[in-house]
């Protein structure tokens, strides 16, 4: 195929882009929610949420950079996709249990 560089198919690039942006966002959102919940035992609730949100931005940036540097699309699906689903399930379970 002309116009495709380094053996990258346009569908694979689109899949990687969506997975990194959406999966990375969901994974970092779950980490922020869990971090805020866990840090309330150590810090005041407002400080715990603020610190967790700031760390979430750094985590999202790291996930974006790693996602585009990773060669294996399967590994991205397992770690970002699976981590995002697992993180959201844990957050929802904690929300339903009231904890």
C-alpha positions in Angstrom: 0.0 0.0 0.0 1.3 3.4 -0.9 1.4 6.1 1.7 1.6 3.7 4.7 4.9 4.0 6.5 6.7 1.5 8.6 4.1 -1.2 7.9 1.4 0.5 9.9 -2.1 0.0 8.6 -4.4 3.0 9.0 -7.0 0.9 10.9 -4.3 -0.2 13.4 -3.3 3.5 13.9 -6.9 4.5 14.5 -7.4 1.6 16.9 -4.2 2.6 18.8 -5.3 6.2 19.0 -8.8 5.4 20.3 -7.5 2.8 22.7 -4.8 5.1 24.1 -7.0 8.2 24.5 -10.2 6.4 25.8 -8.5 3.6 27.7 -5.9 5.8 29.2 -8.6 8.3 30.3 -10.7 5.6 31.9 -7.7 4.0 33.6 -6.5 7.4 35.0 -10.0 8.3 36.0 -10.4 5.1 38.0 -6.9 5.7 39.5 -8.0 9.3 40.5 -11.2 8.0 42.2 -9.4 5.2 44.0 -6.5 7.5 45.0 -8.9 10.1 46.4 -10.7 7.4 48.4 -7.5 5.9 49.8 -5.8 9.2 50.5 -8.7 10.4 52.7 -7.3 8.3 55.5 -4.1 10.3 55.5 -5.1 13.8 54.3 -8.1 16.0 54.6 -10.7 15.0 52.0 -10.3 18.2 49.9 -6.5 17.8 49.8 -6.8 14.1 49.0 -9.0 14.8 46.0 -6.7 17.6 44.8 -3.6 15.5 45.1 -5.2 12.6 43.4 -6.4 14.8 40.5 -2.9 16.2 40.0 -1.4 12.8 40.0 -4.0 11.7 37.6 -2.9 14.2 35.0 0.6 12.9 35.3 -0.6 9.3 35.0 -2.7 10.1 31.9 0.3 11.8 30.2 2.5 8.7 31.0 -0.1 6.4 29.6 -0.4 8.4 26.4 3.3 8.5 25.8 3.7 4.8 26.6 0.7 3.9 24.5 2.3 5.4 21.4 5.7 4.0 22.1 4.5 0.4 22.7 4.8 -1.7 19.6 2.4 -4.5 20.6 -1.3 -3.6 20.0 -2.3 -6.7 21.9 -0.4 -5.6 25.0 -2.1 -2.2 24.8 -5.5 -3.9 24.7 -4.6 -6.1 27.7 -3.1 -3.4 29.9 -5.1 -0.3 29.0 -8.4 -1.9 28.0 -8.3 -4.5 30.8 -7.0 -2.0 33.4 -9.7 0.5 32.5 -12.5 -2.1 32.8 -11.1 -3.5 36.0 -10.6 0.0 37.5 -14.1 1.1 36.6 -15.5 -2.1 38.1 -13.7 -1.5 41.3 -14.8 2.1 41.5 -18.4 1.1 40.8 -18.3 -1.7 43.4 -17.0 0.8 46.0 -19.6 3.3 45.1 -22.4 0.8 45.4 -21.1 -0.5 48.8 -20.9 3.0 50.1 -17.2 2.8 50.9 
